[in-house]
Amino acid sequence: MLAFKDEMRAFKDEINADTRAFKDEMRAFKDEINADTRAFKDEMRAFRDEINADTRAFKDEMRAFKDEMRAFRDEINADTRAFKDEMRASRIEMNKRWGDLSASLGLLVENIVAPSVPRVLSKVFGCPNKAVEFLGARIKRKHPSLPDRNREFDSVAVGCGYVLTVESKVQLDSRAVAEFADRLPEAREYFPEFAASGNRFVGAVASLYVEPSVVAFAEKLGLIVLGTGDDLMEVLNSSGFAPKTY
């Protein structure tokens, strides 16, 4: 019986020793798990912090990029506005220069035509120079009964019972000819002193060069046509042409 008790005590001690060993092993395992968990948490925290840092850096980089792009866009818009303003100013300046050039050319043509007008009276109507009663260039007239209406006549010559009004153009085309022919009868209203004397009004169109088709068109409307020739300005109408009088 004593031997059994000793054997049971030894078994119990062995069981207790195994239990303690198991508990120690489990505690060590638990500590290892806890250590691994803490290490994992620390690693995840470090990873999260790194991600957050990278995210902040990326956001800062994107913000800087947006600011840079906004500044670039504003610069492009400013340059575009400046370019448009410059082009607008250049266009205005170019239009002004073209206008000045056109006006200068117009004056040049008028200055070339005006001295030849008495000779036109002589060639077309046989009116000698000494019979020319009136000769003028760029004459501005107000309508005698309608003060708000006025006209400018490039050249006017009066002699031998005729009043010759000349329209000078840098470039003469059929439309300009037709417009002048439509306005020509009104000339009597602007020169009532000549109309009252029984003078007949005649129209002429002039340019440095006139297309033959324009000459033919003007003849149909009864207009004298003047263009450059051996005598500076020559009558270009066909032989036997008789101008229309008003």
C-alpha positions as protocol buffer text, in pm:
chain_id: "A"
residue {
  index: 1
  type: MET
  ca { x: 0 y: 0 z: 0 }
}
residue {
  index: 2
  type: LEU
  ca { x: 285 y: 231 z: 85 }
}
residue {
  index: 3
  type: ALA
  ca { x: 446 y: 153 z: -242 }
}
residue {
  index: 4
  type: PHE
  ca { x: 124 y: 244 z: -427 }
}
residue {
  index: 5
  type: LYS
  ca { x: 103 y: 575 z: -249 }
}
residue {
  index: 6
  type: ASP
  ca { x: 460 y: 650 z: -338 }
}
residue {
  index: 7
  type: GLU
  ca { x: 392 y: 555 z: -693 }
}
residue {
  index: 8
  type: MET
  ca { x: 82 y: 779 z: -707 }
}
residue {
  index: 9
  type: ARG
  ca { x: 275 y: 1068 z: -548 }
}
residue {
  index: 10
  type: ALA
  ca { x: 547 y: 1023 z: -805 }
}
residue {
  index: 11
  type: PHE
  ca { x: 283 y: 1016 z: -1080 }
}
residue {
  index: 12
  type: LYS
  ca { x: 120 y: 1329 z: -936 }
}
residue {
  index: 13
  type: ASP
  ca { x: 452 y: 1505 z: -914 }
}
residue {
  index: 14
  type: GLU
  ca { x: 518 y: 1406 z: -1275 }
}
residue {
  index: 15
  type: ILE
  ca { x: 175 y: 1533 z: -1377 }
}
residue {
  index: 16
  type: ASN
  ca { x: 235 y: 1859 z: -1189 }
}
residue {
  index: 17
  type: ALA
  ca { x: 576 y: 1889 z: -1346 }
}
residue {
  index: 18
  type: ASP
  ca { x: 427 y: 1828 z: -1692 }
}
residue {
  index: 19
  type: THR
  ca { x: 149 y: 2076 z: -1618 }
}
residue {
  index: 20
  type: ARG
  ca { x: 396 y: 2338 z: -1507 }
}
residue {
  index: 21
  type: ALA
  ca { x: 609 y: 2267 z: -1813 }
}
residue {
  index: 22
  type: PHE
  ca { x: 299 y: 2293 z: -2035 }
}
residue {
  index: 23
  type: LYS
  ca { x: 197 y: 2616 z: -1863 }
}
residue {
  index: 24
  type: ASP
  ca { x: 546 y: 2752 z: -1902 }
}
residue {
  index: 25
  type: GLU
  ca { x: 546 y: 2646 z: -2266 }
}
residue {
  index: 26
  type: MET
  ca { x: 205 y: 2804 z: -2322 }
}
residue {
  index: 27
  type: ARG
  ca { x: 317 y: 3121 z: -2141 }
}
residue {
  index: 28
  type: ALA
  ca { x: 628 y: 3132 z: -2358 }
}
residue {
  index: 29
  type: PHE
  ca { x: 410 y: 3073 z: -2666 }
}
residue {
  index: 30
  type: LYS
  ca { x: 170 y: 3343 z: -2550 }
}
residue {
  index: 31
  type: ASP
  ca { x: 459 y: 3580 z: -2489 }
}
residue {
  index: 32
  type: GLU
  ca { x: 597 y: 3496 z: -2830 }
}
residue {
  index: 33
  type: ILE
  ca { x: 252 y: 3553 z: -2987 }
}
residue {
  index: 34
  type: ASN
  ca { x: 218 y: 3881 z: -2799 }
}
residue {
  index: 35
  type: ALA
  ca { x: 568 y: 3982 z: -2905 }
}
residue {
  index: 36
  type: ASP
  ca { x: 491 y: 3891 z: -3266 }
}
residue {
  index: 37
  type: THR
  ca { x: 158 y: 4075 z: -3243 }
}
residue {
  index: 38
  type: ARG
  ca { x: 329 y: 4383 z: -3103 }
}
residue {
  index: 39
  type: ALA
  ca { x: 595 y: 4359 z: -3370 }
}
residue {
  index: 40
  type: PHE
  ca { x: 326 y: 4319 z: -3638 }
}
residue {
  index: 41
  type: LYS
  ca { x: 133 y: 4612 z: -3494 }
}
residue {
  index: 42
  type: ASP
  ca { x: 450 y: 4820 z: -3483 }
}
residue {
  index: 43
  type: GLU
  ca { x: 529 y: 4713 z: -3838 }
}
residue {
  index: 44
  type: MET
  ca { x: 173 y: 4797 z: -3953 }
}
residue {
  index: 45
  type: ARG
  ca { x: 187 y: 5129 z: -3767 }
}
residue {
  index: 46
  type: ALA
  ca { x: 516 y: 5209 z: -3936 }
}
residue {
  index: 47
  type: PHE
  ca { x: 370 y: 5102 z: -4270 }
}
residue {
  index: 48
  type: ARG
  ca { x: 58 y: 5317 z: -4207 }
}
residue {
  index: 49
  type: ASP
  ca { x: 276 y: 5610 z: -4109 }
}
residue {
  index: 50
  type: GLU
  ca { x: 482 y: 5558 z: -4423 }
}
residue {
  index: 51
  type: ILE
  ca { x: 165 y: 5540 z: -4634 }
}
residue {
  index: 52
  type: ASN
  ca { x: 30 y: 5853 z: -4464 }
}
residue {
  index: 53
  type: ALA
  ca { x: 361 y: 6030 z: -4519 }
}
residue {
  index: 54
  type: ASP
  ca { x: 365 y: 5923 z: -4883 }
}
residue {
  index: 55
  type: THR
  ca { x: 1 y: 6031 z: -4920 }
}
residue {
  index: 56
  type: ARG
  ca { x: 75 y: 6370 z: -4768 }
}
residue {
  index: 57
  type: ALA
  ca { x: 380 y: 6404 z: -4990 }
}
residue {
  index: 58
  type: PHE
  ca { x: 173 y: 6304 z: -5293 }
}
residue {
  index: 59
  type: LYS
  ca { x: -101 y: 6551 z: -5199 }
}
residue {
  index: 60
  type: ASP
  ca { x: 158 y: 6823 z: -5149 }
}
residue {
  index: 61
  type: GLU
  ca { x: 316 y: 6733 z: -5482 }
}
residue {
  index: 62
  type: MET
  ca { x: -21 y: 6737 z: -5656 }
}
residue {
  index: 63
  type: ARG
  ca { x: -108 y: 7070 z: -5492 }
}
residue {
  index: 64
  type: ALA
  ca { x: 222 y: 7212 z: -5609 }
}
residue {
  index: 65
  type: PHE
  ca { x: 157 y: 7069 z: -5956 }
}
residue {
  index: 66
  type: LYS
  ca { x: -193 y: 7223 z: -5962 }
}
residue {
  index: 67
  type: ASP
  ca { x: -50 y: 7557 z: -5852 }
}
residue {
  index: 68
  type: GLU
  ca { x: 216 y: 7529 z: -6120 }
}
residue {
  index: 69
  type: MET
  ca { x: -41 y: 7440 z: -6385 }
}
residue {
  index: 70
  type: ARG
  ca { x: -267 y: 7725 z: -6269 }
}
residue {
  index: 71
  type: ALA
  ca { x: 25 y: 7966 z: -6292 }
}
residue {
  index: 72
  type: PHE
  ca { x: 111 y: 7825 z: -6636 }
}
residue {
  index: 73
  type: ARG
  ca { x: -253 y: 7859 z: -6748 }
}
residue {
  index: 74
  type: ASP
  ca { x: -267 y: 8217 z: -6619 }
}
residue {
  index: 75
  type: GLU
  ca { x: 60 y: 8290 z: -6800 }
}
residue {
  index: 76
  type: ILE
  ca { x: -76 y: 8138 z: -7122 }
}
residue {
  index: 77
  type: ASN
  ca { x: -401 y: 8335 z: -7084 }
}
residue {
  index: 78
  type: ALA
  ca { x: -205 y: 8653 z: -7020 }
}
residue {
  index: 79
  type: ASP
  ca { x: 17 y: 8586 z: -7322 }
}
residue {
  index: 80
  type: THR
  ca { x: -291 y: 8507 z: -7532 }
}
residue {
  index: 81
  type: ARG
  ca { x: -462 y: 8828 z: -7425 }
}
residue {
  index: 82
  type: ALA
  ca { x: -142 y: 9022 z: -7490 }
}
residue {
  index: 83
  type: PHE
  ca { x: -111 y: 8858 z: -7833 }
}
residue {
  index: 84
  type: LYS
  ca { x: -475 y: 8933 z: -7916 }
}
residue {
  index: 85
  type: ASP
  ca { x: -432 y: 9294 z: -7802 }
}
residue {
  index: 86
  type: GLU
  ca { x: -113 y: 9320 z: -8006 }
}
residue {
  index: 87
  type: MET
  ca { x: -282 y: 9170 z: -8313 }
}
residue {
  index: 88
  type: ARG
  ca { x: -582 y: 9401 z: -8267 }
}
residue {
  index: 89
  type: ALA
  ca { x: -351 y: 9701 z: -8239 }
}
residue {
  index: 90
  type: SER
  ca { x: -154 y: 9580 z: -8543 }
}
residue {
  index: 91
  type: ARG
  ca { x: -474 y: 9530 z: -8741 }
}
residue {
  index: 92
  type: ILE
  ca { x: -596 y: 9877 z: -8647 }
}
residue {
  index: 93
  type: GLU
  ca { x: -259 y: 10025 z: -8740 }
}
residue {
  index: 94
  type: MET
  ca { x: -252 y: 9828 z: -9066 }
}
residue {
  index: 95
  type: ASN
  ca { x: -608 y: 9938 z: -9151 }
}
residue {
  index: 96
  type: LYS
  ca { x: -508 y: 10295 z: -9077 }
}
residue {
  index: 97
  type: ARG
  ca { x: -203 y: 10264 z: -9301 }
}
residue {
  index: 98
  type: TRP
  ca { x: -409 y: 10106 z: -9577 }
}
residue {
  index: 99
  type: GLY
  ca { x: -663 y: 10384 z: -9534 }
}
residue {
  index: 100
  type: ASP
  ca { x: -390 y: 10646 z: -9550 }
}
residue {
  index: 101
  type: LEU
  ca { x: -238 y: 10476 z: -9854 }
}
residue {
  index: 102
  type: SER
  ca { x: -575 y: 10448 z: -10023 }
}
residue {
  index: 103
  type: ALA
  ca { x: -645 y: 10814 z: -9951 }
}
residue {
  index: 104
  type: SER
  ca { x: -301 y: 10909 z: -10081 }
}
residue {
  index: 105
  type: LEU
  ca { x: -352 y: 10706 z: -10398 }
}
residue {
  index: 106
  type: GLY
  ca { x: -695 y: 10863 z: -10439 }
}
residue {
  index: 107
  type: LEU
  ca { x: -546 y: 11210 z: -10411 }
}
residue {
  index: 108
  type: LEU
  ca { x: -272 y: 11111 z: -10654 }
}
residue {
  index: 109
  type: VAL
  ca { x: -527 y: 11001 z: -10914 }
}
residue {
  index: 110
  type: GLU
  ca { x: -733 y: 11316 z: -10861 }
}
residue {
  index: 111
  type: ASN
  ca { x: -421 y: 11532 z: -10897 }
}
residue {
  index: 112
  type: ILE
  ca { x: -331 y: 11354 z: -11222 }
}
residue {
  index: 113
  type: VAL
  ca { x: -684 y: 11379 z: -11363 }
}
residue {
  index: 114
  type: ALA
  ca { x: -770 y: 11739 z: -11271 }
}
residue {
  index: 115
  type: PRO
  ca { x: -524 y: 11919 z: -11506 }
}
residue {
  index: 116
  type: SER
  ca { x: -651 y: 11713 z: -11801 }
}
residue {
  index: 117
  type: VAL
  ca { x: -1018 y: 11803 z: -11757 }
}
residue {
  index: 118
  type: PRO
  ca { x: -1013 y: 12119 z: -11980 }
}
residue {
  index: 119
  type: ARG
  ca { x: -852 y: 11912 z: -12256 }
}
residue {
  index: 120
  type: VAL
  ca { x: -1144 y: 11667 z: -12228 }
}
residue {
  index: 121
  type: LEU
  ca { x: -1387 y: 11952 z: -12288 }
}
residue {
  index: 122
  type: SER
  ca { x: -1181 y: 12048 z: -12591 }
}
residue {
  index: 123
  type: LYS
  ca { x: -1160 y: 11696 z: -12735 }
}
residue {
  index: 124
  type: VAL
  ca { x: -1519 y: 11588 z: -12673 }
}
residue {
  index: 125
  type: PHE
  ca { x: -1705 y: 11919 z: -12723 }
}
residue {
  index: 126
  type: GLY
  ca { x: -1451 y: 12128 z: -12917 }
}
residue {
  index: 127
  type: CYS
  ca { x: -1438 y: 12377 z: -12632 }
}
residue {
  index: 128
  type: PRO
  ca { x: -1110 y: 12576 z: -12633 }
}
residue {
  index: 129
  type: ASN
  ca { x: -923 y: 12627 z: -12306 }
}
residue {
  index: 130
  type: LYS
  ca { x: -991 y: 13002 z: -12309 }
}
residue {
  index: 131
  type: ALA
  ca { x: -1364 y: 12928 z: -12305 }
}
residue {
  index: 132
  type: VAL
  ca { x: -1346 y: 12736 z: -11977 }
}
residue {
  index: 133
  type: GLU
  ca { x: -1540 y: 12946 z: -11726 }
}
residue {
  index: 134
  type: PHE
  ca { x: -1481 y: 12738 z: -11415 }
}
residue {
  index: 135
  type: LEU
  ca { x: -1233 y: 12468 z: -11315 }
}
residue {
  index: 136
  type: GLY
  ca { x: -1204 y: 12314 z: -10970 }
}
residue {
  index: 137
  type: ALA
  ca { x: -1090 y: 12002 z: -10786 }
}
residue {
  index: 138
  type: ARG
  ca { x: -1228 y: 11839 z: -10471 }
}
residue {
  index: 139
  type: ILE
  ca { x: -1523 y: 12075 z: -10456 }
}
residue {
  index: 140
  type: LYS
  ca { x: -1753 y: 12030 z: -10156 }
}
residue {
  index: 141
  type: ARG
  ca { x: -2110 y: 12150 z: -10199 }
}
residue {
  index: 142
  type: LYS
  ca { x: -2414 y: 12158 z: -9969 }
}
residue {
  index: 143
  type: HIS
  ca { x: -2757 y: 12101 z: -10114 }
}
residue {
  index: 144
  type: PRO
  ca { x: -2924 y: 12443 z: -10148 }
}
residue {
  index: 145
  type: SER
  ca { x: -3259 y: 12327 z: -10010 }
}
residue {
  index: 146
  type: LEU
  ca { x: -3152 y: 12024 z: -9800 }
}
residue {
  index: 147
  type: PRO
  ca { x: -2873 y: 12143 z: -9564 }
}
residue {
  index: 148
  type: ASP
  ca { x: -2814 y: 11797 z: -9420 }
}
residue {
  index: 149
  type: ARG
  ca { x: -2709 y: 11668 z: -9764 }
}
residue {
  index: 150
  type: ASN
  ca { x: -2367 y: 11743 z: -9911 }
}
residue {
  index: 151
  type: ARG
  ca { x: -2138 y: 11601 z: -10181 }
}
residue {
  index: 152
  type: GLU
  ca { x: -1781 y: 11628 z: -10290 }
}
residue {
  index: 153
  type: PHE
  ca { x: -1694 y: 11641 z: -10660 }
}
residue {
  index: 154
  type: ASP
  ca { x: -1343 y: 11529 z: -10760 }
}
residue {
  index: 155
  type: SER
  ca { x: -1318 y: 11760 z: -11063 }
}
residue {
  index: 156
  type: VAL
  ca { x: -1557 y: 12007 z: -11224 }
}
residue {
  index: 157
  type: ALA
  ca { x: -1508 y: 12208 z: -11542 }
}
residue {
  index: 158
  type: VAL
  ca { x: -1758 y: 12447 z: -11702 }
}
residue {
  index: 159
  type: GLY
  ca { x: -1734 y: 12583 z: -12056 }
}
residue {
  index: 160
  type: CYS
  ca { x: -1914 y: 12612 z: -12387 }
}
residue {
  index: 161
  type: GLY
  ca { x: -2251 y: 12530 z: -12229 }
}
residue {
  index: 162
  type: TYR
  ca { x: -2135 y: 12211 z: -12054 }
}
residue {
  index: 163
  type: VAL
  ca { x: -2067 y: 12121 z: -11691 }
}
residue {
  index: 164
  type: LEU
  ca { x: -1830 y: 11824 z: -11676 }
}
residue {
  index: 165
  type: THR
  ca { x: -1812 y: 11642 z: -11340 }
}
residue {
  index: 166
  type: VAL
  ca { x: -1541 y: 11380 z: -11306 }
}
residue {
  index: 167
  type: GLU
  ca { x: -1528 y: 11090 z: -11060 }
}
residue {
  index: 168
  type: SER
  ca { x: -1169 y: 10963 z: -11008 }
}
residue {
  index: 169
  type: LYS
  ca { x: -1099 y: 10615 z: -10870 }
}
residue {
  index: 170
  type: VAL
  ca { x: -781 y: 10426 z: -10784 }
}
residue {
  index: 171
  type: GLN
  ca { x: -952 y: 10114 z: -10917 }
}
residue {
  index: 172
  type: LEU
  ca { x: -1254 y: 10161 z: -11139 }
}
residue {
  index: 173
  type: ASP
  ca { x: -1507 y: 9882 z: -11173 }
}
residue {
  index: 174
  type: SER
  ca { x: -1858 y: 9850 z: -11312 }
}
residue {
  index: 175
  type: ARG
  ca { x: -2025 y: 9895 z: -10975 }
}
residue {
  index: 176
  type: ALA
  ca { x: -1846 y: 10228 z: -10912 }
}
residue {
  index: 177
  type: VAL
  ca { x: -1944 y: 10338 z: -11265 }
}
residue {
  index: 178
  type: ALA
  ca { x: -2310 y: 10248 z: -11208 }
}
residue {
  index: 179
  type: GLU
  ca { x: -2320 y: 10426 z: -10871 }
}
residue {
  index: 180
  type: PHE
  ca { x: -2174 y: 10743 z: -11024 }
}
residue {
  index: 181
  type: ALA
  ca { x: -2420 y: 10730 z: -11315 }
}
residue {
  index: 182
  type: ASP
  ca { x: -2711 y: 10699 z: -11069 }
}
residue {
  index: 183
  type: ARG
  ca { x: -2596 y: 11006 z: -10874 }
}
residue {
  index: 184
  type: LEU
  ca { x: -2499 y: 11215 z: -11176 }
}
residue {
  index: 185
  type: PRO
  ca { x: -2843 y: 11383 z: -11235 }
}
residue {
  index: 186
  type: GLU
  ca { x: -2822 y: 11524 z: -10881 }
}
residue {
  index: 187
  type: ALA
  ca { x: -2523 y: 11737 z: -10984 }
}
residue {
  index: 188
  type: ARG
  ca { x: -2765 y: 11997 z: -11124 }
}
residue {
  index: 189
  type: GLU
  ca { x: -2906 y: 12043 z: -10773 }
}
residue {
  index: 190
  type: TYR
  ca { x: -2562 y: 12116 z: -10625 }
}
residue {
  index: 191
  type: PHE
  ca { x: -2467 y: 12365 z: -10897 }
}
residue {
  index: 192
  type: PRO
  ca { x: -2788 y: 12563 z: -10941 }
}
residue {
  index: 193
  type: GLU
  ca { x: -2596 y: 12863 z: -11073 }
}
residue {
  index: 194
  type: PHE
  ca { x: -2475 y: 12659 z: -11373 }
}
residue {
  index: 195
  type: ALA
  ca { x: -2808 y: 12480 z: -11420 }
}
residue {
  index: 196
  type: ALA
  ca { x: -2992 y: 12813 z: -11426 }
}
residue {
  index: 197
  type: SER
  ca { x: -2767 y: 12930 z: -11712 }
}
residue {
  index: 198
  type: GLY
  ca { x: -2890 y: 12645 z: -11932 }
}
residue {
  index: 199
  type: ASN
  ca { x: -2568 y: 12440 z: -11910 }
}
residue {
  index: 200
  type: ARG
  ca { x: -2594 y: 12070 z: -11985 }
}
residue {
  index: 201
  type: PHE
  ca { x: -2434 y: 11836 z: -11730 }
}
residue {
  index: 202
  type: VAL
  ca { x: -2203 y: 11558 z: -11842 }
}
residue {
  index: 203
  type: GLY
  ca { x: -2027 y: 11292 z: -11636 }
}
residue {
  index: 204
  type: ALA
  ca { x: -1687 y: 11127 z: -11668 }
}
residue {
  index: 205
  type: VAL
  ca { x: -1512 y: 10850 z: -11477 }
}
residue {
  index: 206
  type: ALA
  ca { x: -1133 y: 10831 z: -11454 }
}
residue {
  index: 207
  type: SER
  ca { x: -860 y: 10598 z: -11335 }
}
residue {
  index: 208
  type: LEU
  ca { x: -499 y: 10525 z: -11418 }
}
residue {
  index: 209
  type: TYR
  ca { x: -603 y: 10202 z: -11592 }
}
residue {
  index: 210
  type: VAL
  ca { x: -954 y: 10105 z: -11702 }
}
residue {
  index: 211
  type: GLU
  ca { x: -1052 y: 9759 z: -11821 }
}
residue {
  index: 212
  type: PRO
  ca { x: -1202 y: 9757 z: -12173 }
}
residue {
  index: 213
  type: SER
  ca { x: -1517 y: 9592 z: -12035 }
}
residue {
  index: 214
  type: VAL
  ca { x: -1559 y: 9882 z: -11791 }
}
residue {
  index: 215
  type: VAL
  ca { x: -1510 y: 10132 z: -12074 }
}
residue {
  index: 216
  type: ALA
  ca { x: -1785 y: 9959 z: -12272 }
}
residue {
  index: 217
  type: PHE
  ca { x: -2016 y: 9953 z: -11970 }
}
residue {
  index: 218
  type: ALA
  ca { x: -1959 y: 10323 z: -11897 }
}
residue {
  index: 219
  type: GLU
  ca { x: -2029 y: 10411 z: -12262 }
}
residue {
  index: 220
  type: LYS
  ca { x: -2368 y: 10238 z: -12238 }
}
residue {
  index: 221
  type: LEU
  ca { x: -2449 y: 10469 z: -11948 }
}
residue {
  index: 222
  type: GLY
  ca { x: -2340 y: 10773 z: -12150 }
}
residue {
  index: 223
  type: LEU
  ca { x: -2026 y: 10846 z: -11949 }
}
residue {
  index: 224
  type: ILE
  ca { x: -1690 y: 10972 z: -12073 }
}
residue {
  index: 225
  type: VAL
  ca { x: -1403 y: 10745 z: -11967 }
}
residue {
  index: 226
  type: LEU
  ca { x: -1054 y: 10877 z: -11891 }
}
residue {
  index: 227
  type: GLY
  ca { x: -736 y: 10672 z: -11853 }
}
residue {
  index: 228
  type: THR
  ca { x: -362 y: 10718 z: -11880 }
}
residue {
  index: 229
  type: GLY
  ca { x: -209 y: 10753 z: -12224 }
}
residue {
  index: 230
  type: ASP
  ca { x: 44 y: 10955 z: -12423 }
}
residue {
  index: 231
  type: ASP
  ca { x: -110 y: 11281 z: -12301 }
}
residue {
  index: 232
  type: LEU
  ca { x: -127 y: 11169 z: -11935 }
}
residue {
  index: 233
  type: MET
  ca { x: -508 y: 11135 z: -11931 }
}
residue {
  index: 234
  type: GLU
  ca { x: -683 y: 11039 z: -12255 }
}
residue {
  index: 235
  type: VAL
  ca { x: -1045 y: 10987 z: -12355 }
}
residue {
  index: 236
  type: LEU
  ca { x: -1087 y: 10611 z: -12392 }
}
residue {
  index: 237
  type: ASN
  ca { x: -1433 y: 10612 z: -12550 }
}
residue {
  index: 238
  type: SER
  ca { x: -1479 y: 10467 z: -12895 }
}
residue {
  index: 239
  type: SER
  ca { x: -1487 y: 10686 z: -13203 }
}
residue {
  index: 240
  type: GLY
  ca { x: -1817 y: 10863 z: -13253 }
}
residue {
  index: 241
  type: PHE
  ca { x: -1923 y: 10832 z: -12888 }
}
residue {
  index: 242
  type: ALA
  ca { x: -2166 y: 11103 z: -12774 }
}
residue {
  index: 243
  type: PRO
  ca { x: -2194 y: 11152 z: -12395 }
}
residue {
  index: 244
  type: LYS
  ca { x: -2530 y: 11165 z: -12224 }
}
residue {
  index: 245
  type: THR
  ca { x: -2632 y: 11508 z: -12099 }
}
residue {
  index: 246
  type: TYR
  ca { x: -2860 y: 11608 z: -11815 }
}
